[in-house]
């Protein structure tokens, strides 16, 4: 009886070890082209936006078309955009994390939406015009009476920078805005606002 138990245990272990070996893992393909991971969006045309900005600005530009984001799609996309905004704002986020969420956003959109965004050939100039339109940036001609943000103000910690802006505004001196961070935040905020409102 003891020999039978030992035999069964040894046989069970042998089967488990053989099962764990499995088939060899297939070789990993070479790095996929950027177009495959981003769902077909590329940055290889003149003045092209980054894939992330193409997704964000493109989502806004799809409004009023047959490819506009639906309520069901918005419910999936809104948390992904919120996660992307959080990761992009963090100094400890790895680039791979940001790209992974960006790829999830691409995958959550329909092929027709990605194709429509790719067809728009969105450029930095188009995005800059959008920033002017929404009031985040001004045209390249400075406004009279507006004090441009100095380099020293940009180098201050956020709390001190906000305090300096508040002091300047309290003294009646408008402080020029349009920093890259404010623009990026405005774009992501507008996409998140659109999606959260649509998902309701």
ZIHUHU-V421540 format. One record per residue. N is the residue number from 1. PSI is psi in radians with two decimals (NA if undefined). OMEGA is omega in whole degrees, -180 to 180 (NA if undefined). Layout:
n;psi;omega
N;PSI;OMEGA
N;PSI;OMEGA
This chain:
n;psi;omega
1;-0.74;179
2;-0.69;-180
3;-0.68;179
4;-0.76;178
5;-0.78;-180
6;-0.75;180
7;-0.76;-180
8;-0.72;180
9;-0.81;-179
10;-0.75;179
11;-0.73;178
12;-0.75;179
13;-0.69;180
14;-0.71;179
15;-0.73;-180
16;-0.73;180
17;-0.72;179
18;-0.67;179
19;-0.59;-180
20;-0.48;-179
21;-0.82;176
22;-3.04;178
23;2.62;178
24;2.53;-180
25;2.42;178
26;2.62;180
27;2.44;179
28;2.30;178
29;2.80;176
30;2.87;-178
31;2.26;-179
32;2.56;177
33;2.68;-178
34;-0.61;-178
35;-0.62;-179
36;-0.76;-178
37;-0.40;-179
38;0.18;176
39;0.29;178
40;-0.07;178
41;2.38;-178
42;2.85;179
43;0.48;-172
44;0.37;176
45;2.84;-175
46;2.32;176
47;0.48;-176
48;2.49;172
49;2.77;172
50;2.78;-180
51;-0.71;179
52;-0.80;180
53;-0.54;175
54;-0.74;179
55;-0.79;-177
56;-0.98;-178
57;-0.66;178
58;-0.68;178
59;-0.75;178
60;-0.68;-177
61;-0.33;178
62;-0.24;180
63;2.40;179
64;0.04;178
65;3.02;178
66;-0.33;-179
67;0.19;179
68;2.59;-179
69;2.32;178
70;2.99;179
71;-0.73;-180
72;-0.73;179
73;-0.69;180
74;-0.65;179
75;-0.57;177
76;-0.67;-173
77;-0.63;-175
78;-0.86;180
79;-0.54;178
80;-0.75;178
81;-0.65;177
82;-0.72;178
83;-0.72;180
84;-0.72;179
85;-0.75;179
86;-0.80;180
87;-0.73;-178
88;-0.53;-179
89;-0.30;-177
90;2.37;178
91;-0.16;-178
92;0.00;-179
93;2.41;175
94;2.56;179
95;-0.64;-179
96;-0.66;178
97;-0.79;-179
98;-0.79;-179
99;-0.66;179
100;-0.75;179
101;-0.71;177
102;-0.73;179
103;-0.58;176
104;-0.65;177
105;-0.81;178
106;-0.76;-178
107;-0.50;-179
108;-0.29;178
109;2.73;-180
110;2.72;176
111;-0.62;180
112;-0.66;179
113;-0.79;179
114;-0.74;179
115;-0.71;179
116;-0.71;179
117;-0.77;179
118;-0.68;-180
119;-0.37;179
120;-0.37;-178
121;1.00;-176
122;2.36;-177
123;2.90;176
124;-0.62;179
125;-0.69;178
126;-0.70;180
127;-0.69;178
128;-0.72;177
129;-0.64;177
130;-0.75;179
131;-0.69;177
132;-0.76;-179
133;-0.70;-178
134;-0.02;175
135;0.22;178
136;-0.48;-178
137;2.72;177
138;2.79;175
139;2.82;-173
140;-0.31;178
141;2.10;-178
142;2.56;178
143;2.49;177
144;2.45;177
145;0.02;179
146;2.21;179
147;2.04;179
148;2.65;-180
149;2.17;-178
150;2.82;179
151;-0.62;-178
152;-0.59;179
153;-0.66;179
154;-0.53;-177
155;-0.15;-179
156;2.70;172
157;2.70;-175
158;-0.70;-178
159;-0.77;-180
160;-0.63;179
161;-0.78;179
162;-0.67;179
163;-0.71;179
164;-0.71;177
165;-0.78;-179
166;-0.72;179
167;-0.79;180
168;-0.74;-180
169;-0.64;179
170;-0.53;179
171;0.01;178
172;0.22;179
173;1.90;179
174;2.44;179
175;2.22;180
176;2.38;179
177;-2.51;176
178;0.44;178
179;2.75;-179
180;-0.70;180
181;-0.75;-180
182;-0.68;179
183;-0.83;-179
184;-0.75;178
185;-0.72;-179
186;-0.73;180
187;-0.89;-180
188;-0.70;179
189;-0.72;-180
190;-0.65;177
191;-0.81;-179
192;-0.73;179
193;-0.82;178
194;-0.84;-175
195;-0.72;-180
196;-0.66;177
197;-0.69;-179
198;-0.61;-176
199;-0.27;-177
200;NA;NA
